[in-house]
């Protein structure tokens, strides 16, 4: 094998062999992953709150909100049609 084709190993399997394993992960990255996982578990609560807020709005209020977010008459065609039918 020529010297040009030889790969120099760094000793880090993530770089050398494109591996990933938790045993090579730093503690900071581990705690960041744990925090992200915990936040995702609470997302169900956030979704429930958003559904409750949405249910409290009238169809006219929801259309106004869509106009503010997306622009007047822009996007959410099916949602607007459902709201107009109510």
N, C-alpha and C positions, 0 to 999 in steps of 0.2 A: 504494500500500500504506500502510495506516495505521501510525503509530508503535507501536501496541500489538501488531501482528502481526509487526513486524520483529524478527528474531533477531539479537542481538549476538554476534559471533564472538569467541571467546577466543584464537584462534590455535593452539589445540590440536585437531588433527583427531579425537582420540579423543572429545572432548567435543562439538565442533561438528558432526561428521558421523557420530559413533558408529563410527569406524574403529578398527582396531587393527593395528599393524604393529610388527615388531621394531625398526625404526629409531627409533621413539618410546619404546622401552622403556628404563628406567634400567639401569645396570650391575648394581645390586643385584638387581633383579627377574630379570635375565638369569641371574646366577649362582645364584639360588634355583631357577630353572627347570632349570638344568643339574644341580644337586644332586638335585632330585626325579627327574629322568630317570635319573641314576646309581643312585639307590636302587631304582628300579623294575627295573633290570637285575639287581640282586642279589636281587630277590624270588624268582626261580626257585630260588636256593640255599636261601632260607628255607623255601619250599614243600617242597623235597626233604627238609630236616631234619624238618619237621613230619610228613611221610609216614613217615619212618623211625621217629620216636617213636611214631606211631600203630601201626605194624606191630609194634613191640616189646611193645605192651600185649595182654593177654588180653581176650577179650570181656567177662568179668566186671569187669576193671579199667576198660574203656571205658565200661561202663554206670555204674559208680560215678562216673567223671569227668563223664559227662553229668548225673547226678543232682546233682553239686556245682555245675555250671555253670548248669543250667536249672531245677533243682528235681526232687524225686523224682517220677518218672513223667511229667514235663512235657516236651512238645516232642520232636523227633527221633523221631517214631513209627516211621518206616520204618527208621531206623538201629537203633533198639531191637529191632524185629522181626527184622532180619538178625542182630543179635548174639545174640538169644535162640535163634534157629534153629541156631546153631553149637554 
